[in-house]
């Protein structure tokens, strides 16, 4: 489910936009090999590579979710440094409707042009994403993008940033308990989608070179002991908890009633999340990672039903400020479930998509007094969004899309001596690609507009910063 309640007015406004939108191209009589290639997305853009995804379906059909029925096809990308000379070719797996093609060996700072196709039909970009879903349109199915320069200096290490695994969830796309919102369930006979996506997360994070993983909350759907145990077991496949991966609490991980075997919570119910991951220790912490100070925040350290704004308890807030003061110049990454503030988020109008505003203002003021803070990683909004606030202009707030649903992935933080890069990756396992494409139909197909990231910079960015003291 989507993390927070929204107003009826918000949903009606979104529904009105979606009313005239469909992913089912109208056709007359269908040819035997009829196929349409849609939802082309430039997901990842690094200095030397790019990741492209799209979907193939049968025109004029409807799978019951408002999209074409899937049909397998080939996947080809022709690309080059001039739109009339697409001389290089890359392919993805054939025999699937869920296409994933990676380009390698690109040059930093160069503009490339490409055309993605299946059965010779050019793929069209995902609509409703601000015009940059697939890069810059150049006509005739061709798109362009420019690779960034890498962060200066020697590469040091990589960290996977993720959130919103929601182990135990069975219906995606629900907004609160509003009856006019249709959720999306897994295909009968398939494994639970949170388990598919969490497994793919661990496998891809390791394959992409991450040596550490930070999970910023909502690892469970409603903090049931079995779901937390399953989450812990899947994350343990990445490495050792407390050393190779770290976890913070989200609003869905709050203490709940009905689990008497778990320790009584500080604010309410029984705290099964605390038992699973902290075992009597504070649910906030500071950790050293190759010289980088990592501060984990419990952004639901408060009473509530999970549908309100986040907040830090008085003890935690005092500890956090003291920790920042203790070593203000040390390179520092902060992660927690709720963002400080959310920009251009239509589902955040009720004020439930971020931390308490007063606390956020005080945190930004503290960041401005702490030169070492470079990055604040948050989840909860289930979207990719890069923000820099005037009160703390040296700090990037990176919201990362959910693991458990479209676009389904994680952000890789690559640390260099002279800065860092943030790159979003979708997970690649076949069942993960299938569920990601199915769950893009949340909110009547409007979900990509809210979650993918309007700008390429929301998914991929580079920051110059002196990090030469890290190892």
DRENLUM-502226 format. One line per 5 residues: their letters; for each residue x, y, z of C-alpha. Coordinates in steps of 0.2 Angstrom, whole numbers. Layout:
DRENLUM-502226
A = X Y Z; ...
END
This chain:
DRENLUM-502226
XXXXX = 0 0 0; 5 18 -2; 11 24 15; -1 38 20; -19 44 19
XXXXX = -23 57 6; -38 67 5; -53 63 -6; -50 79 -15; -32 74 -20
XXXXX = -38 57 -26; -52 64 -36; -40 77 -44; -28 63 -49; -43 52 -55
XXXXX = -49 66 -66; -32 67 -75; -32 48 -77; -49 47 -84; -44 51 -102
XXXXX = -28 41 -101; -26 23 -107; -11 11 -111; -22 1 -123; -19 8 -141
XXXXX = -35 7 -151; -33 -3 -167; -43 -11 -181; -40 -29 -186; -24 -36 -178
XXXXX = -10 -44 -188; -4 -60 -182; 12 -52 -176; 4 -36 -169; 14 -29 -155
XXXXX = 16 -12 -148; 32 -7 -138; 28 6 -124; 34 13 -107; 51 16 -113
XXXXX = 62 23 -99; 80 28 -97; 81 22 -79; 100 23 -75; 113 35 -83
XXXXX = 131 34 -77; 147 41 -85; 150 25 -95; 133 16 -96; 114 17 -97
XXXXX = 99 5 -93; 83 5 -103; 67 -4 -100; 51 -5 -110; 35 -17 -112
XXXXX = 27 -26 -127; 9 -29 -128; -5 -34 -140; -13 -18 -147; -32 -16 -143
XXXXX = -32 -29 -129; -35 -26 -110; -28 -36 -96; -41 -30 -84; -29 -17 -77
XXXXX = -30 -4 -91; -15 -10 -101; -12 -21 -116; -10 -40 -113; 8 -44 -113
XXXXX = 16 -52 -128; 34 -58 -129; 46 -50 -142; 64 -46 -145; 73 -31 -137
XXXXX = 86 -21 -148; 94 -4 -145; 103 5 -159; 114 19 -153; 128 31 -158
XXXXX = 134 49 -156; 124 56 -171; 106 53 -174; 109 47 -192; 123 35 -187
XXXXX = 116 23 -174; 130 10 -178; 131 1 -161; 118 -12 -156; 114 -19 -139
XXXXX = 101 -33 -135; 91 -38 -120; 83 -55 -117; 71 -61 -130; 55 -71 -127
XXXXX = 48 -59 -113; 37 -44 -113; 47 -35 -100; 62 -28 -108; 79 -23 -100
XXXXX = 94 -18 -110; 110 -11 -104; 123 0 -114; 141 -1 -109; 157 7 -114
XXXXX = 150 25 -116; 161 40 -114; 159 52 -100; 152 69 -106; 146 63 -123
XXXXX = 128 65 -130; 121 49 -137; 106 45 -148; 97 29 -148; 81 20 -154
XXXXX = 74 5 -144; 63 -7 -153; 54 -24 -153; 50 -33 -169; 55 -18 -178
XXXXX = 43 -6 -169; 50 9 -160; 47 9 -142; 37 25 -136; 41 33 -119
XXXXX = 31 32 -104; 19 46 -104; 15 58 -89; 33 59 -83; 38 77 -87
XXXXX = 45 73 -104; 61 65 -98; 56 47 -95; 67 41 -110; 78 56 -113
XXXXX = 76 70 -125; 64 65 -140; 72 68 -157; 58 62 -168; 56 45 -177
XXXXX = 58 35 -161; 75 42 -157; 80 49 -140; 95 58 -134; 105 58 -117
XXXXX = 121 65 -111; 132 55 -100; 139 64 -84; 157 66 -79; 162 54 -65
XXXXX = 165 60 -48; 183 65 -47; 197 54 -39; 198 36 -36; 183 25 -33
XXXXX = 181 20 -14; 166 10 -11; 147 8 -15; 132 8 -4; 114 2 -9
XXXXX = 100 14 -3; 83 6 -2; 66 7 8; 48 1 8; 50 -17 6
XXXXX = 33 -20 15; 35 -39 18; 18 -46 21; 8 -34 10; -4 -43 -2
XXXXX = -12 -28 -12; -2 -14 -19; -8 4 -23; -21 6 -10; -22 24 -3
XXXXX = -28 23 15; -45 14 15; -53 24 1; -65 13 -7; -64 20 -25
XXXXX = -45 16 -26; -43 -1 -34; -27 -11 -28; -17 -23 -38; -13 -41 -32
XXXXX = 0 -53 -38; -4 -65 -52; -11 -81 -44; 2 -95 -42; 17 -82 -41
XXXXX = 26 -80 -25; 21 -64 -15; 28 -49 -23; 37 -41 -8; 47 -57 -7
XXXXX = 51 -57 -26; 56 -39 -25; 66 -40 -9; 76 -55 -16; 80 -46 -32
XXXXX = 85 -31 -22; 98 -41 -12; 104 -50 -28; 106 -34 -39; 113 -23 -25
XXXXX = 127 -36 -23; 129 -38 -42; 131 -19 -44; 145 -18 -32; 137 -13 -16
XXXXX = 147 -18 -1; 134 -11 11; 115 -9 11; 104 4 21; 86 0 22
XXXXX = 76 16 27; 61 9 35; 44 0 31; 53 -17 29; 36 -24 34
XXXXX = 18 -21 30; 12 -20 48; 26 -26 59; 19 -44 61; 32 -56 69
XXXXX = 32 -68 54; 34 -54 41; 49 -46 51; 57 -63 52; 55 -65 33
XXXXX = 62 -48 30; 77 -51 42; 80 -68 33; 80 -60 15; 91 -46 21
XXXXX = 103 -58 29; 107 -65 12; 116 -48 9; 127 -50 24; 128 -47 42
XXXXX = 116 -36 51; 124 -21 59; 140 -23 49; 135 -26 30; 117 -19 31
XXXXX = 108 -7 43; 89 -4 45; 78 10 52; 60 10 57; 46 16 46
XXXXX = 28 20 50; 22 3 45; 35 -5 57; 28 4 72; 22 -5 87
XXXXX = 5 -13 85; -8 -21 96; -11 -40 95; 7 -47 96; 8 -51 115
XXXXX = 24 -61 112; 34 -45 108; 40 -32 120; 28 -18 125; 31 -3 114
XXXXX = 37 14 121; 22 23 114; 9 9 110; 6 -9 107; 20 -22 105
XXXXX = 36 -18 97; 40 -33 86; 51 -22 75; 62 -17 89; 63 -35 95
XXXXX = 68 -41 77; 82 -28 74; 87 -19 90; 83 -31 105; 82 -18 118
XXXXX = 94 -5 111; 89 12 105; 81 12 88; 92 26 81; 111 25 80
XXXXX = 128 31 73; 139 19 63; 156 20 55; 156 14 37; 174 15 29
XXXXX = 176 32 38; 159 38 33; 148 42 48; 131 34 45; 117 41 56
XXXXX = 101 30 56; 85 39 62; 69 32 69; 56 44 61; 41 36 69
XXXXX = 47 38 87; 30 44 92; 12 38 96; 1 36 81; -8 25 68
XXXXX = 5 27 54; -6 39 44; 1 55 51; 18 65 49; 33 57 56
XXXXX = 43 63 71; 58 60 83; 55 58 101; 63 71 113; 78 59 118
XXXXX = 82 55 100; 81 72 94; 93 78 108; 105 63 104; 104 68 85
XXXXX = 109 86 88; 123 81 100; 130 68 88; 131 81 74; 140 93 85
XXXXX = 152 80 91; 161 80 74; 154 93 63; 167 91 49; 166 72 47
XXXXX = 158 66 31; 141 60 36; 126 52 28; 109 52 37; 95 40 33
XXXXX = 77 38 40; 60 34 33; 52 51 32; 59 65 21; 62 81 29
XXXXX = 51 90 16; 43 84 0; 43 95 -16; 30 94 -30; 21 79 -22
XXXXX = 2 79 -25; 0 65 -12; 8 75 1; -4 89 3; -11 83 19
XXXXX = 6 84 27; 8 66 31; 22 62 18; 36 70 28; 43 73 46
XXXXX = 35 85 57; 39 102 49; 45 111 65; 58 96 68; 63 97 49
XXXXX = 67 115 50; 78 112 66; 87 98 57; 91 108 42; 97 122 53
XXXXX = 108 109 61; 114 103 45; 119 120 40; 130 121 55; 138 103 51
XXXXX = 148 105 36; 151 86 35; 133 81 31; 132 77 13; 117 66 10
XXXXX = 100 63 18; 92 47 12; 73 45 14; 59 33 8; 40 34 12
XXXXX = 35 43 -3; 39 28 -14; 46 40 -27; 63 46 -34; 66 64 -30
XXXXX = 82 74 -27; 80 90 -17; 92 103 -10; 84 116 2; 90 134 4
XXXXX = 93 131 23; 106 118 20; 112 120 2; 127 108 4; 115 93 8
XXXXX = 106 83 -5; 90 75 1; 87 59 -10; 70 51 -9; 71 33 -16
XXXXX = 57 24 -24; 50 8 -16; 58 -9 -17; 41 -18 -17; 32 -10 -32
XXXXX = 35 0 -48; 48 6 -52; 55 -7 -40; 73 -5 -36; 86 4 -26
XXXXX = 99 19 -28; 117 15 -28; 128 27 -19; 146 27 -27; 159 36 -16
XXXXX = 175 43 -24; 189 53 -17; 182 69 -25; 163 66 -23; 149 54 -26
XXXXX = 136 48 -38; 118 42 -35; 111 30 -48; 94 22 -47; 93 4 -53
XXXXX = 77 -7 -56; 79 -25 -51; 82 -37 -65; 75 -54 -60; 61 -60 -73
XXXXX = 48 -60 -60; 53 -43 -53; 52 -35 -70; 35 -43 -72; 28 -37 -56
XXXXX = 36 -20 -58; 26 -18 -75; 10 -25 -67; 11 -13 -52; 14 3 -63
XXXXX = -5 2 -65; -8 9 -48; -19 24 -46; -27 20 -63; -10 21 -72
XXXXX = -5 37 -64; 8 30 -53; 24 32 -65; 20 51 -65; 21 51 -46
XXXXX = 35 38 -43; 48 37 -57; 56 54 -55; 51 68 -67; 69 73 -70
XXXXX = 84 62 -75; 93 71 -60; 80 63 -48; 86 46 -53; 105 50 -57
XXXXX = 116 63 -51; 134 68 -47; 141 79 -33; 158 85 -31; 164 84 -13
XXXXX = 181 81 -4; 179 64 3; 198 60 1; 198 55 20; 187 40 17
X = 194 23 14
END
